[in-house]
Amino acid sequence: MRKIAQPHSLAEIAAAQLREAIVTGQLRLGENISEEKLARQLGISRTPIRDCMAILSKEGLVVVRSKRGSFVFETNVADIGEICDYRLMLELQGIKAAVGHAPAAYQASMTQILQDMEAALARGDSVAYGTADTAFHQLAFDLCGNSYLRDAYSLVAGRIAALRANITAAYDDRRRESFTEHRAMADMIAAKDFPTLETALSRHVGRTREVYIKAIQEGHLGPPGAPVDIPA
């Protein structure tokens, strides 16, 4: 006897599509999400759309404001710093766990992801590059063999992916630099050179704050038409 897989609810299907739009940067940070328009586009009623918003709200991707509507999450410099610190602590442990638990699978998958990143970079596909970038960092948690560690990362994984898509979309030079960093980190992981990896990962993750400020200054973040708030 095998367990029967439960079909996805309309709310879950809608959440998956909206999540994809957020983490790939199709919807910008702070952008209003019209529940009526979304229901019309998906051909479903408002009830599953409200449930969809509740799902994504728990994931930190959507903010539901009373009498104002639903919006893609927003962030600030302080929040970016906290996310970077949290991410760095978890990723180092996730990488070490994956190397110990599934070294061959980890290495093979990293190699494939790097190939995907290089191909996306060559054709100037920022969305595909961002998806591969996300997969590179998620891989350690997929193969770490520890569900608690994996769940801890899932608390911020969606926000990290959305930030990555929004922040780097306008910067080809940053993606090229990013690819060089990923390739170097992959070599460090293969060599189990964790002290050097910690330094490289800290620099890689910490650069998010710098690019975030640059993106705000140049008007690449926030909902369309929003005033630019440049941090000090």
N, C-alpha and C positions, 0 to 999 in steps of 0.2 A: 504494500500500500504506500502511495506517495501523497504528500500533502498537495492540496489543490491551491495553486497560486491565486491569490485574490486579485481581481481586476482593479486597475487604478480608477479612482473616483474622478469625476469631472474636475473637482478642485485640484487634485494632484496633477492631472494632465495640464490644466491651466497654469499651475505653479511651475511646472517644468518648463513650459514655453516662456513664461515671464522671467523666470530665473535665468534662462539662456540669454534673453534680451538684455538683462541687467549685467551679467558677468562678461558679456562680449562687448559691452559699451554701446549697444544700440539705443539704450535708454541712459541718459546722462545722470550723474549724481544730482539729487534734489529735484529731478523732473517729476511733474505731476503725472499720475497714472489714472486716466479716466476709466472708472469701472464700467460705465455705460458703453464707452467705445470698445473696451476690451471684450465685454460680453457680446457686442455686435460682431466684432471681428472673429471671435471663436464660435459664434452661433450657439451660445448657451445663456442661461438666465443669470441674473445678478447674484442669486444665492451662492452658487459654487464660486463665483468671482470673489465674494466676501470671504469665503472659506480659504480661497487661494491666498488672499492678502494676509489672512491670519497665519498661514503656514510660513510665508516669506517674512512676515514680521518677526516670528520666532527665530528665524535664521539671521535676522539683522539686516536684511536686504531692503525691506520696505518699512516705512513709518506711516502708520494710520493716525491721522489727526482729526479729532472730533470736529464735525461740521465744516471741515476744510478739504477732506479727501485723503487719498493715498499718494505717497511720494517715494521715489527711490531714496535710499538713505543718503545722508550727507556726513561729512567728517571735517576735521580741522587738524592743525599741526600737532596739537597735544595728543589727539586720538591716534594719529598716524604713528607717533612715537611709541605709544603703548602697544599698538598692534605689532610694530616692528620688534619690540622687546619680547613680546609673547611668542611671536613667530620664530625668532631666533632660538629661544630656549627649547621650543618644541621640535623644530626641524633638526637641530643637532642630535637630540635624543632619537628622533624618528629615523634618521640616517644610520646611526649606530645600530639601532635595533634591526633595521632592514638588512644591513650588511651581515649581521650575525644570524638572522633568521632565513633569508633567501638570497644569498649573494649572487648566484648565477642568474636568477630571474631578474634581480635588481640591475645587474650589469647589462643584460641583454635588452631590457626595456629602456634603460637610459640611452643606450646606443641608438635605438630606434627613435626615441623622442628627439635626440640631438639631430638626427637626420631630418625629421619633420620640421624642426626649427630652422635648419639651414635652408631647406626647400622653401619654406614660407618667407624667409628673409630674402631669398634670391628673387622671388616673384613679387615682393613688396606687399604681401598679404598680412596686414597687421592683426587681423582677427585670428587667422590660423596660427600666427606666431604666438599670440597671447594664449590661445588654447593649449599649444604645446608647452609653453612656459609654465602654465598652471599644472599640466600633467607631470612635468619634471619634478616639481616640488611636492605634488600630491603622492607621487610614486612611493616615496619613503614610508608614508603612512599606510598605503595600500598593502605594503609588503612587510610591515614592522612586526606583525604577529601579536599585536597588543591592541585590543579593541578600545581600551580606555585612552590610550595615546591617540589612536585614530579619531575617537569621538572628540577629544580635546581640541584637535586641529580643525575639526569640522565646524566648530563654533565661529571661526573667523575665515574659513576657506573661501566662502562665497564673497565676502567683503574684500578679501585680498585679490581675488580674480577680477572683481569689478573695478577696484582701484587700479590694478595693472592695466586693464583695458582702457580706462579713462585717462590715466596719466601718461601712458607711453604712446597712445595712438598717433599723436602728432609728431613724434620724434623718431625718425629713421635711425639717426646716429645713436640714440639710446638703445635701440633694439640690436644694432650691430655690437655695441659694447656689451650688452646683456648676453648675447650669444657667446662671445669670447669668455665671459665670466662663467657661464654654464659649462662650457667645454672644459675649462680649467678645473672647476669643482668636480666634474665627473672623473677627471684623472686623479684628483685627491681622494675621492671616495674609493676608486679602484685600488689605490695604493694604501688605503686605510690611514692616510695621513690626517688624522682628525685635528691636531693643533693648527696646522696650516689651513685646513678647511674652515675651522671656526673663525679665523681672521678674514678669510675670503668671503664667507657667508655673511659675516657681520657687516662688511663693507658693501656687499651686494644688497642686502636687505635694508641697510641704513640709507642707501641712496634714494630710497622711495620718498623720504621726506624732502630731499633736495629737488627732485623732479616734480613733486606735488606743488611746492611753492612756485617753481618756474611755470607750471601749467596754469596756476591761478593767475599769475602776473600776465601771462600771455593770452588769457581768456579761453583756455581749452577745457575748463572744468565748470561744473554747475549747469543748471537748466538753461536752455536757449534763451538769450535775452536777459539773463540775470545780471545784476550789477557785480562788478569784480571787487572782491574783498581781499586785499593783499595783506598777508600777515607780516608782522614786524620781523 
